[in-house]
Amino acid sequence: MGGAALATQLLRAGLLDELLLCTHPSILGFGRPLFDDYDVPIELDLLEQRSFEQGVTMHRYTVRDAKEASSC
């Protein structure tokens, strides 16, 4: 899945159990913030992180509520 609007809708519906976020070393100065219209805290647990040669970092998180709900 990709895109802030889609990710926000899936989080609201409780349909995401993991997030994979990649950060590129660039400053654009504009654009839509990720999850800018999500109005409750999102509790995450870090599963994995990596750094790549060009400075890109990858973080893979599990959504805490999804993990707890799936164990019931």
MMTF fields as JSON, N, C-alpha, C and O atoms, coordinates in Angstrom:
{
  "mmtfVersion": "1.0.0",
  "mmtfProducer": "UNKNOWN",
  "numBonds": 287,
  "numAtoms": 288,
  "numGroups": 72,
  "numChains": 1,
  "numModels": 1,
  "chainsPerModel": [1],
  "groupsPerChain": [72],
  "chainIdList": ["A"],
  "bondAtomList": [4, 2, 8, 6, 12, 10, 16, 14, 20, 18, 24, 22, 28, 26, 32, 30, 36, 34, 40, 38, 44, 42, 48, 46, 52, 50, 56, 54, 60, 58, 64, 62, 68, 66, 72, 70, 76, 74, 80, 78, 84, 82, 88, 86, 92, 90, 96, 94, 100, 98, 104, 102, 108, 106, 112, 110, 116, 114, 120, 118, 124, 122, 128, 126, 132, 130, 136, 134, 140, 138, 144, 142, 148, 146, 152, 150, 156, 154, 160, 158, 164, 162, 168, 166, 172, 170, 176, 174, 180, 178, 184, 182, 188, 186, 192, 190, 196, 194, 200, 198, 204, 202, 208, 206, 212, 210, 216, 214, 220, 218, 224, 222, 228, 226, 232, 230, 236, 234, 240, 238, 244, 242, 248, 246, 252, 250, 256, 254, 260, 258, 264, 262, 268, 266, 272, 270, 276, 274, 280, 278, 284, 282],
  "bondOrderList": [1, 1, 1, 1, 1, 1, 1, 1, 1, 1, 1, 1, 1, 1, 1, 1, 1, 1, 1, 1, 1, 1, 1, 1, 1, 1, 1, 1, 1, 1, 1, 1, 1, 1, 1, 1, 1, 1, 1, 1, 1, 1, 1, 1, 1, 1, 1, 1, 1, 1, 1, 1, 1, 1, 1, 1, 1, 1, 1, 1, 1, 1, 1, 1, 1, 1, 1, 1, 1, 1, 1],
  "groupList": [{"groupName": "MET", "atomNameList": ["N", "CA", "C", "O"], "elementList": ["N", "C", "C", "O"], "formalChargeList": [0, 0, 0, 0], "bondAtomList": [1, 0, 2, 1, 3, 2], "bondOrderList": [1, 1, 2], "singleLetterCode": "M", "chemCompType": "L-PEPTIDE LINKING"}, {"groupName": "GLY", "atomNameList": ["N", "CA", "C", "O"], "elementList": ["N", "C", "C", "O"], "formalChargeList": [0, 0, 0, 0], "bondAtomList": [1, 0, 2, 1, 3, 2], "bondOrderList": [1, 1, 2], "singleLetterCode": "G", "chemCompType": "PEPTIDE LINKING"}, {"groupName": "ALA", "atomNameList": ["N", "CA", "C", "O"], "elementList": ["N", "C", "C", "O"], "formalChargeList": [0, 0, 0, 0], "bondAtomList": [1, 0, 2, 1, 3, 2], "bondOrderList": [1, 1, 2], "singleLetterCode": "A", "chemCompType": "L-PEPTIDE LINKING"}, {"groupName": "LEU", "atomNameList": ["N", "CA", "C", "O"], "elementList": ["N", "C", "C", "O"], "formalChargeList": [0, 0, 0, 0], "bondAtomList": [1, 0, 2, 1, 3, 2], "bondOrderList": [1, 1, 2], "singleLetterCode": "L", "chemCompType": "L-PEPTIDE LINKING"}, {"groupName": "THR", "atomNameList": ["N", "CA", "C", "O"], "elementList": ["N", "C", "C", "O"], "formalChargeList": [0, 0, 0, 0], "bondAtomList": [1, 0, 2, 1, 3, 2], "bondOrderList": [1, 1, 2], "singleLetterCode": "T", "chemCompType": "L-PEPTIDE LINKING"}, {"groupName": "GLN", "atomNameList": ["N", "CA", "C", "O"], "elementList": ["N", "C", "C", "O"], "formalChargeList": [0, 0, 0, 0], "bondAtomList": [1, 0, 2, 1, 3, 2], "bondOrderList": [1, 1, 2], "singleLetterCode": "Q", "chemCompType": "L-PEPTIDE LINKING"}, {"groupName": "ARG", "atomNameList": ["N", "CA", "C", "O"], "elementList": ["N", "C", "C", "O"], "formalChargeList": [0, 0, 0, 0], "bondAtomList": [1, 0, 2, 1, 3, 2], "bondOrderList": [1, 1, 2], "singleLetterCode": "R", "chemCompType": "L-PEPTIDE LINKING"}, {"groupName": "ASP", "atomNameList": ["N", "CA", "C", "O"], "elementList": ["N", "C", "C", "O"], "formalChargeList": [0, 0, 0, 0], "bondAtomList": [1, 0, 2, 1, 3, 2], "bondOrderList": [1, 1, 2], "singleLetterCode": "D", "chemCompType": "L-PEPTIDE LINKING"}, {"groupName": "GLU", "atomNameList": ["N", "CA", "C", "O"], "elementList": ["N", "C", "C", "O"], "formalChargeList": [0, 0, 0, 0], "bondAtomList": [1, 0, 2, 1, 3, 2], "bondOrderList": [1, 1, 2], "singleLetterCode": "E", "chemCompType": "L-PEPTIDE LINKING"}, {"groupName": "CYS", "atomNameList": ["N", "CA", "C", "O"], "elementList": ["N", "C", "C", "O"], "formalChargeList": [0, 0, 0, 0], "bondAtomList": [1, 0, 2, 1, 3, 2], "bondOrderList": [1, 1, 2], "singleLetterCode": "C", "chemCompType": "L-PEPTIDE LINKING"}, {"groupName": "HIS", "atomNameList": ["N", "CA", "C", "O"], "elementList": ["N", "C", "C", "O"], "formalChargeList": [0, 0, 0, 0], "bondAtomList": [1, 0, 2, 1, 3, 2], "bondOrderList": [1, 1, 2], "singleLetterCode": "H", "chemCompType": "L-PEPTIDE LINKING"}, {"groupName": "PRO", "atomNameList": ["N", "CA", "C", "O"], "elementList": ["N", "C", "C", "O"], "formalChargeList": [0, 0, 0, 0], "bondAtomList": [1, 0, 2, 1, 3, 2], "bondOrderList": [1, 1, 2], "singleLetterCode": "P", "chemCompType": "L-PEPTIDE LINKING"}, {"groupName": "SER", "atomNameList": ["N", "CA", "C", "O"], "elementList": ["N", "C", "C", "O"], "formalChargeList": [0, 0, 0, 0], "bondAtomList": [1, 0, 2, 1, 3, 2], "bondOrderList": [1, 1, 2], "singleLetterCode": "S", "chemCompType": "L-PEPTIDE LINKING"}, {"groupName": "ILE", "atomNameList": ["N", "CA", "C", "O"], "elementList": ["N", "C", "C", "O"], "formalChargeList": [0, 0, 0, 0], "bondAtomList": [1, 0, 2, 1, 3, 2], "bondOrderList": [1, 1, 2], "singleLetterCode": "I", "chemCompType": "L-PEPTIDE LINKING"}, {"groupName": "PHE", "atomNameList": ["N", "CA", "C", "O"], "elementList": ["N", "C", "C", "O"], "formalChargeList": [0, 0, 0, 0], "bondAtomList": [1, 0, 2, 1, 3, 2], "bondOrderList": [1, 1, 2], "singleLetterCode": "F", "chemCompType": "L-PEPTIDE LINKING"}, {"groupName": "TYR", "atomNameList": ["N", "CA", "C", "O"], "elementList": ["N", "C", "C", "O"], "formalChargeList": [0, 0, 0, 0], "bondAtomList": [1, 0, 2, 1, 3, 2], "bondOrderList": [1, 1, 2], "singleLetterCode": "Y", "chemCompType": "L-PEPTIDE LINKING"}, {"groupName": "VAL", "atomNameList": ["N", "CA", "C", "O"], "elementList": ["N", "C", "C", "O"], "formalChargeList": [0, 0, 0, 0], "bondAtomList": [1, 0, 2, 1, 3, 2], "bondOrderList": [1, 1, 2], "singleLetterCode": "V", "chemCompType": "L-PEPTIDE LINKING"}, {"groupName": "LYS", "atomNameList": ["N", "CA", "C", "O"], "elementList": ["N", "C", "C", "O"], "formalChargeList": [0, 0, 0, 0], "bondAtomList": [1, 0, 2, 1, 3, 2], "bondOrderList": [1, 1, 2], "singleLetterCode": "K", "chemCompType": "L-PEPTIDE LINKING"}],
  "groupTypeList": [0, 1, 1, 2, 2, 3, 2, 4, 5, 3, 3, 6, 2, 1, 3, 3, 7, 8, 3, 3, 3, 9, 4, 10, 11, 12, 13, 3, 1, 14, 1, 6, 11, 3, 14, 7, 7, 15, 7, 16, 11, 13, 8, 3, 7, 3, 3, 8, 5, 6, 12, 14, 8, 5, 1, 16, 4, 0, 10, 6, 15, 4, 16, 6, 7, 2, 17, 8, 2, 12, 12, 9],
  "groupIdList": [1, 2, 3, 4, 5, 6, 7, 8, 9, 10, 11, 12, 13, 14, 15, 16, 17, 18, 19, 20, 21, 22, 23, 24, 25, 26, 27, 28, 29, 30, 31, 32, 33, 34, 35, 36, 37, 38, 39, 40, 41, 42, 43, 44, 45, 46, 47, 48, 49, 50, 51, 52, 53, 54, 55, 56, 57, 58, 59, 60, 61, 62, 63, 64, 65, 66, 67, 68, 69, 70, 71, 72],
  "secStructList": [7, 7, 7, 2, 2, 2, 2, 2, 2, 2, 2, 2, 6, 6, 7, 7, 1, 3, 3, 3, 3, 3, 3, 7, 1, 7, 7, 7, 1, 7, 1, 7, 7, 6, 6, 6, 6, 7, 7, 1, 7, 7, 7, 3, 3, 3, 3, 3, 3, 3, 3, 7, 6, 6, 1, 7, 3, 3, 3, 3, 3, 3, 3, 2, 2, 2, 2, 2, 2, 2, 6, 7],
  "xCoordList": [0.838, 0.0, 0.882, 1.987, 0.404, 1.165, 0.252, -0.91, 0.801, 0.05, -0.513, -0.992, -0.443, -0.876, -2.373, -2.799, -3.179, -4.632, -5.076, -5.895, -4.542, -4.903, -4.452, -5.214, -3.226, -2.722, -3.568, -3.862, -3.958, -4.798, -6.147, -6.632, -6.755, -8.051, -7.931, -8.802, -6.868, -6.676, -6.409, -6.883, -5.661, -5.432, -6.742, -7.021, -7.541, -8.834, -9.721, -10.448, -9.662, -10.493, -9.889, -10.499, -8.69, -8.045, -7.517, -7.397, -7.2, -6.781, -5.272, -4.808, -4.506, -3.047, -2.453, -2.805, -1.553, -0.864, 0.624, 1.306, 1.137, 2.523, 2.632, 1.817, 3.674, 4.008, 5.47, 6.32, 5.764, 7.127, 7.38, 6.825, 8.217, 8.478, 9.918, 10.845, 10.101, 11.435, 11.643, 10.78, 12.777, 13.118, 14.284, 15.327, 14.093, 15.134, 15.769, 15.069, 17.079, 17.769, 17.588, 18.538, 16.367, 16.047, 15.088, 14.256, 15.203, 14.261, 13.549, 14.168, 12.25, 11.486, 10.798, 10.631, 10.398, 9.765, 8.277, 7.657, 7.69, 6.259, 5.795, 6.603, 4.516, 3.955, 3.01, 2.941, 2.3, 1.332, 2.023, 2.697, 1.871, 2.443, 1.772, 0.578, 2.522, 1.986, 1.073, 1.468, -0.129, -1.125, -1.536, -1.79, -1.607, -1.907, -3.338, -3.614, -4.244, -5.617, -6.0, -7.182, -4.996, -5.253, -5.182, -4.146, -6.269, -6.381, -6.159, -6.403, -5.706, -5.385, -3.961, -3.49, -3.269, -1.906, -1.89, -2.805, -0.858, -0.657, 0.508, 1.645, 0.238, 1.28, 1.966, 1.316, 3.286, 4.055, 5.177, 5.698, 5.541, 6.719, 7.659, 7.246, 8.921, 9.915, 10.264, 10.638, 10.141, 10.49, 11.856, 12.597, 12.189, 13.416, 13.774, 12.902, 15.077, 15.523, 16.794, 17.609, 16.947, 18.119, 18.523, 17.7, 19.794, 20.317, 20.938, 21.543, 20.787, 21.308, 22.366, 22.461, 23.17, 24.332, 24.016, 24.807, 22.9, 22.57, 21.97, 21.546, 21.927, 21.413, 19.953, 19.422, 19.3, 17.903, 17.851, 18.675, 16.885, 16.667, 15.283, 14.336, 15.188, 13.934, 13.614, 14.468, 12.367, 11.884, 10.608, 9.673, 10.576, 9.375, 8.796, 9.474, 7.539, 6.847, 5.626, 5.03, 5.263, 3.967, 3.072, 3.526, 1.801, 0.83, 0.404, -0.149, 0.657, 0.453, -0.975, -1.154, -1.988, -3.377, -3.67, -4.392, -3.112, -3.347, -2.705, -3.279, -1.499, -0.803, -1.586, -1.743, -2.081, -2.83, -4.155, -4.58, -4.818, -6.1, -5.945, -6.816, -4.819, -4.629, -4.29, -4.443, -3.829, -3.475, -4.698, -4.597, -5.849, -7.066, -7.76, -8.802],
  "yCoordList": [-1.173, 0.0, 1.234, 1.218, 2.266, 3.5, 4.708, 4.652, 5.796, 7.042, 7.327, 6.434, 8.601, 9.014, 8.848, 8.384, 9.216, 9.135, 7.685, 7.38, 6.795, 5.387, 4.78, 4.057, 5.07, 4.541, 5.021, 4.244, 6.286, 6.826, 6.125, 5.781, 5.911, 5.223, 3.784, 3.309, 3.094, 1.711, 1.648, 0.735, 2.606, 2.665, 2.9, 2.236, 3.836, 4.114, 2.871, 2.644, 2.076, 0.871, -0.316, -1.383, -0.132, -1.223, -2.318, -3.472, -1.955, -2.951, -3.01, -3.821, -2.178, -2.242, -2.841, -2.444, -3.799, -4.347, -4.007, -4.173, -3.53, -3.099, -1.857, -1.622, -1.063, 0.111, -0.003, -0.324, 0.255, 0.296, 1.719, 2.153, 2.438, 3.855, 4.023, 3.608, 4.628, 4.906, 6.409, 7.155, 6.844, 8.258, 8.502, 7.854, 9.44, 9.799, 11.111, 12.006, 11.236, 12.446, 13.632, 14.078, 14.122, 15.27, 16.18, 15.712, 17.46, 18.422, 19.077, 19.759, 18.868, 19.417, 20.725, 21.598, 20.869, 22.105, 22.177, 23.203, 21.131, 21.122, 19.668, 18.744, 19.487, 18.144, 17.893, 18.676, 16.813, 16.463, 15.665, 14.677, 16.073, 15.289, 13.91, 13.777, 12.926, 11.588, 11.562, 12.011, 11.048, 10.919, 12.272, 12.364, 13.314, 14.65, 14.801, 15.713, 13.938, 14.052, 12.897, 12.622, 12.231, 11.161, 11.793, 12.343, 11.725, 12.537, 11.79, 12.354, 10.545, 9.807, 9.273, 9.015, 9.102, 8.57, 7.159, 6.368, 6.865, 5.541, 4.908, 5.362, 3.88, 3.201, 2.177, 1.287, 2.311, 1.441, 0.755, 1.296, -0.434, -1.135, -1.372, -1.896, -0.993, -1.15, -2.623, -3.296, -3.122, -4.509, -4.609, -5.564, -3.617, -3.685, -2.29, -1.451, -2.051, -0.806, -1.072, -1.918, -0.34, -0.493, 0.858, 1.759, 0.978, 2.146, 1.659, 0.588, 2.447, 2.086, 3.085, 4.177, 2.712, 3.502, 4.954, 5.84, 5.215, 6.573, 7.413, 8.543, 6.882, 7.623, 7.357, 7.913, 6.52, 6.173, 5.28, 4.379, 5.535, 4.662, 4.036, 4.662, 2.789, 2.052, 1.634, 1.119, 1.866, 1.444, 0.637, 1.094, -0.56, -1.396, -1.499, -1.909, -1.122, -1.09, -2.002, -2.218, -2.528, -3.161, -2.169, -1.456, -2.13, -1.276, -2.002, -3.1, -1.404, -2.087, -2.597, -3.73, -1.811, -2.263, -3.472, -4.379, -3.491, -4.626, -5.885, -6.969, -5.755, -6.916, -7.485, -8.701, -6.603, -7.056, -7.67, -8.668, -7.085, -7.621, -8.985, -9.842, -9.205, -10.474, -11.599, -12.77, -11.265, -12.315, -12.772, -13.721, -12.117, -12.506, -13.66, -14.114],
  "zCoordList": [0.0, 0.0, 0.0, 0.54, -0.588, -0.592, -0.539, -0.941, -0.035, 0.008, 1.381, 2.08, 1.752, 3.091, 3.295, 4.353, 2.31, 2.479, 2.641, 3.507, 1.816, 1.9, 3.23, 3.873, 3.641, 4.909, 6.085, 6.993, 6.075, 7.148, 7.191, 8.269, 6.037, 5.995, 6.498, 7.226, 6.117, 6.573, 8.078, 8.754, 8.6, 10.057, 10.795, 11.793, 10.314, 10.955, 10.979, 11.945, 9.928, 9.834, 10.589, 10.659, 11.155, 11.876, 10.963, 11.374, 9.716, 8.735, 8.507, 7.706, 9.185, 9.067, 10.325, 11.436, 10.153, 11.316, 11.298, 12.309, 10.156, 10.069, 9.199, 8.307, 9.487, 8.67, 8.273, 9.104, 7.018, 6.526, 6.049, 5.04, 6.779, 6.476, 6.029, 6.725, 4.874, 4.349, 4.316, 3.854, 4.804, 4.84, 3.89, 3.987, 2.977, 2.014, 2.459, 2.934, 2.312, 2.788, 1.829, 1.186, 1.751, 0.904, 1.653, 2.431, 1.419, 1.979, 0.814, -0.003, 0.743, -0.368, -0.002, -0.854, 1.258, 1.689, 1.413, 1.69, 0.882, 0.625, 0.597, 0.689, 0.472, 0.404, 1.564, 2.511, 1.477, 2.509, 3.61, 3.318, 4.871, 5.971, 6.056, 5.786, 6.42, 6.588, 7.805, 8.881, 7.653, 8.723, 9.308, 10.509, 8.494, 9.012, 9.523, 10.303, 9.106, 9.608, 10.528, 10.735, 11.074, 12.044, 13.424, 13.796, 14.189, 15.405, 16.718, 17.784, 16.673, 17.903, 17.784, 16.676, 18.912, 18.858, 18.266, 18.493, 17.521, 16.955, 17.712, 17.587, 18.484, 19.247, 18.346, 17.795, 18.2, 17.319, 18.086, 19.061, 17.639, 18.152, 16.987, 15.952, 17.142, 16.089, 15.915, 16.876, 14.692, 14.379, 13.715, 13.947, 12.885, 12.096, 11.629, 11.401, 11.488, 10.889, 10.101, 10.47, 9.016, 8.15, 7.592, 7.435, 7.299, 6.592, 5.295, 5.251, 4.241, 2.935, 2.502, 3.063, 1.496, 1.073, 0.739, 1.063, 0.111, -0.312, 0.812, 0.571, 2.041, 3.177, 3.503, 4.465, 2.719, 2.984, 4.221, 4.381, 5.086, 6.239, 6.13, 5.655, 6.578, 6.553, 7.984, 8.704, 8.376, 9.692, 9.49, 8.833, 10.058, 9.98, 11.38, 12.322, 11.5, 12.783, 12.758, 11.703, 13.899, 14.06, 14.794, 15.688, 14.411, 15.089, 16.344, 16.273, 17.489, 18.77, 18.956, 19.405, 18.631, 18.787, 17.913, 18.328, 16.702, 15.792, 16.34, 16.237, 16.934, 17.48, 18.66, 18.774, 19.544, 20.715, 20.303, 20.884, 19.303, 18.85, 18.201, 18.348, 17.467, 16.788, 17.751, 17.404, 18.965, 19.925, 20.725, 21.503, 20.551, 21.268, 20.595, 21.067]
}
